Amino acid sequence: MRYYVDGELKKEEAYTERKKLWGWAPLIFYNMFTLKPETHDFESRNAGRILKKIAPNIAKTLTELENERSKELAVKSETETSTNWKKVNKSSLKDIIEFLRNVPDGEMKNKANDFLVNLLNKKVQTYLERQFPFVKPYLMNDLIDFDGSNFNHTFYQVFRGLILGRNPESGFKIETHLSQKDGKIIWRIDSKSETHFLYFSPYKKNMTLEKIISKKNGYEENLNSQETYTLGKYIFNMFAEFPTYNHTDVEFLDKIN
């Protein structure tokens, strides 16, 4: 029996029974599918017995060939993807994102995505260092609550959404407002209805969220410790997220080198 994949002979196997019987094998297989059940009973009975005997071997061979073909296609795809990745301009976010949009899942896509993540993180750090030099020593500090609870973010990470993103329809971009007073880093976040002031105090290798003051309709409210932790965690998790490809401010970020 010969096995062909894409027109190429991949394997050939011989199954032996009695010579006389196998000499009629082609005819038996033909009769199985073309003649009426009552015709050639002898051939049909023996063909059924032979098929039952060799079917597991055929199934095993087909499975092996299918697995081998899948591996070959995967290797070919990864090779082509690797070649295409080498051609991508690594200084262009637009080119990198376009590559990731079209590449199939696999090792090379993961590698390209890791490259993009590292590049975006560096751009966030560079922007913060240039715009707000006073935060440079603390960018890699862990964010913690006043009781030591970890927010599971480093300081620079919580500004990713602001710096990296832009609304693709309106062009609106949330501004980053940071200031320094009495050794504290103050982050102002404006919204339609209120303004939040987050106060941070650097200590050792940490950045402690000390308090949050909310201002609305001319009134200021100093949030209690539980409210500070809850709102702080919500804000950090929200703005630490990377924007989607469509919401990434490519033109702006390509100017940050």
Residue pairs with C-beta under 8 A, 6 or more apart in sequence:
1 12
1 13
1 14
1 15
1 58
2 9
2 11
2 12
3 9
3 10
3 11
3 12
3 13
3 61
3 62
3 65
4 10
5 65
5 69
10 65
10 68
11 61
11 65
13 57
13 61
15 22
15 50
15 54
15 57
16 22
17 50
21 46
21 50
24 43
25 47
25 50
27 43
28 43
28 44
28 46
28 47
28 50
29 47
31 39
31 40
31 43
31 44
31 47
32 44
32 47
32 48
37 44
74 106
77 104
77 106
78 106
78 107
78 108
81 103
81 104
81 106
81 108
81 109
82 108
84 99
84 103
85 99
85 103
85 108
85 111
85 112
88 95
88 96
88 99
88 112
89 95
89 96
90 96
90 115
90 119
91 254
91 257
92 254
93 116
93 119
93 120
93 248
93 250
93 253
93 254
94 250
94 254
96 112
96 115
96 116
96 119
97 116
97 245
97 248
97 250
99 112
100 109
100 112
100 113
100 116
100 245
101 245
103 109
103 112
117 242
120 160
120 164
120 242
120 253
121 156
121 157
121 160
123 163
123 164
123 253
123 256
124 156
124 157
124 159
124 160
124 163
124 164
125 139
125 156
126 256
126 257
127 163
127 256
128 135
128 136
128 139
128 156
128 159
128 163
128 176
128 178
129 135
129 136
129 139
131 176
131 178
132 178
134 180
134 185
135 155
135 178
135 185
137 202
138 155
138 185
138 200
138 202
138 207
139 154
139 155
139 156
140 154
140 155
140 156
140 205
141 154
141 155
141 202
141 205
141 206
141 207
142 150
142 151
142 153
142 154
142 155
142 205
142 206
142 207
143 150
143 151
143 152
143 153
143 154
143 155
143 158
143 206
143 207
143 209
143 236
144 150
144 151
144 206
144 207
144 208
144 209
145 151
145 208
145 209
145 228
145 229
145 232
146 208
146 209
146 210
146 225
146 228
147 225
149 229
151 209
151 232
151 233
151 236
153 236
153 237
153 240
155 200
155 207
157 240
158 235
158 236
158 239
158 240
159 176
159 239
160 239
160 240
160 241
160 242
161 174
161 238
161 239
161 240
161 241
161 242
161 243
162 173
162 174
162 175
162 176
162 239
163 176
163 253
164 242
164 243
164 248
164 249
164 253
165 173
165 174
165 243
165 247
165 248
165 249
166 172
166 173
166 243
166 247
166 248
166 249
166 252
167 173
167 247
168 246
168 247
173 249
173 252
175 190
177 187
177 188
177 189
177 190
178 185
178 186
178 187
178 188
179 185
179 186
179 188
180 186
183 201
183 202
184 199
184 200
184 201
184 210
185 199
185 200
185 201
185 202
185 207
186 197
186 198
186 199
186 200
187 197
187 198
187 200
188 195
188 196
188 197
188 198
189 195
189 196
189 197
189 198
189 235
193 216
194 214
194 215
194 216
195 214
195 215
195 216
196 212
196 213
196 214
196 215
196 231
196 235
197 212
197 213
197 214
197 215
198 209
198 212
198 232
198 235
199 209
199 210
199 211
199 212
199 213
200 207
200 208
200 209
200 210
201 207
201 208
201 210
202 208
209 228
209 229
209 232
211 222
211 223
211 228
212 222
212 223
212 227
212 228
212 231
212 232
213 220
213 221
213 222
213 223
214 220
214 221
214 223
215 221
223 231
242 248
243 249
